[in-house]
Amino acid sequence: MESRIICRLCAVVVLASAPAFADGAPASLATIAAALREGRAQDAEAQASSLLGNPSLTHLDNTYLLLDRALAREQLGKREDSIADFTAAIDENVLPRGDLARALFDRGVTQDELGRTADAIADYSRALGLVPGYATALNNRANAYRRTGQLQLARSDYRAALAAGDDEPEYPYYGLGRVAEAQGDSSAAESYYRKALAANAQFGPASERLTSLASEASPKPPLHAPDEAVAEPVKQAQAAPAKPHSPSESDLRPAILDPAPRNARPVRVAETIPAELPLSVASASGEMVQLGAWHAELDAARAWNHLVDSAGGLLGGFKPHIMEADVPGKGRYWRLRTNAPEGMTASAFCAQLKAKGLNCIAAKS
């Protein structure tokens, strides 16, 4: 899959390391960074909240506290609150250039995880305006462009990431391979995947795409056509063959990295292309909902049939979108999404599906 592989406070060499905290700041500030490093996000959030606004801290210290709390809240799944903290820190206008670029990038990553691709692209672009050689931001923006079908822009950014000296070139090479596949050039795609493996022989996504190009993909199970919508009484959701993780969990990034000093290793955002399965589409809006994520594409396809059966006709006539996302340290996931009905928001559609016992989150694409 790709790289939604995100750089949370990226350690791009062109970015300056942030100062820790001002002289004389309470020693407890350092414990917040330790809590984040150890995965104790709840402790980090509580400590940052208790210290924010402390008159003994400088304006810059309080701004870094906002960033630390944003990271903690993101790890806790409080992404709207995380975005609010990132925005507040950015709007203080006191961050050094490199840290401002990182804050914009991190907010973009969170926007991307929420499916707000246009907002994510805007934040990556602002970060790149501050640090043009920000290779990970280039890669992540390329992923976002590719997911939205802007293949020429995606290819340009992948190449720029390579030219900027991306220290994990397998990711932009892999992205270029996916672009080539989308454009029907399997020969070029194979070449890029081999370059990705030359950079990292253990890079599974490239190996899998090469295997897929060399052999026929396994046939997928038949999916319900619109006229096959189940007309039986509403029942409890059936368990899918493979257990999905909750769609509200992050299937995008590894554990939060140490924000102090702010020079953690880059993480990239998943570059996903919808693997749309053939079905007629009922009248739909531009908003999408996510119904779950599985470790195998076949399981996600099978799950669609179960969900159609369990939704009491709500999913009848709609088209499943299966989108892959590769997460270092967690593995590959296949996300199952569909469009909300015309005239209905994704949130409203999710409310109806949840009433039938299904998992659902709004995911604007």
C-alpha angles and dihedrals in degrees: 000000000000140000116284078153107139137209108224104192092344126224098222109162093228090061119087118235113251118243111254103236134312120284111277095024114146115274088232089076090073091055090065091061089047091051091052091046090053094046095251094136095158091056091047092051093049094047094047091049092051092051099043111109093018104155091218090066126082123243089254092050091054090050091054089049088057090053091049092050090047089056092047092049092048090053089050090053094250092130098158090053089044091055090048091055093046089050093049091050092048092048092054087076094210102103118111114252096260094047091047089054090050092048091051090047093050091049088050090053091053091047088051091052089054091053093251093135098165091053090047091052090050092053094046088050093051090049089051090049087061097040110021093185094056095133097186092051089051091051093047093048089049089053090052092048090050093050089054094048097253091134099164092053090046092052091049092053094046090053091046090052090054092047090050090059101256104200090216101046092169089082099057090039089053090048090052088052091054091049090051090050091050088053092050096250102129093167092059090043091055090050092053093047090052090051089051090053091046087057093045118009090194095057099124100189092062092047091051094049090050090052090048092051091049098051141031113270115246111265114261121231116263114270127216112270116218092260090053095065107145113257097188124112119285112272139177116284112271119232113258118235090253120034113246122213115242110278089228091065120090110260089170114067143034124241116308113275127226108285095193110090090023099223104106123154116276119262122194135221118244114264102213132179117194110249092207114200118218111266136127112257125232117220104292141179126233091257123094136205127209117223099185145302130251136189092238131049090219091056091051090051092049090046090059090063092050092048092049088053091049099044097074093236096313092116096040111126095013127122122237118227114202112196126183127222125182117209119189109230092016105053134226124327131192111211119210114213139161137182124267115243118270111276093019128099121233090245092054092048090050090053090057093047093047089053086062091053097260128134113243141163130179112252115179111201 
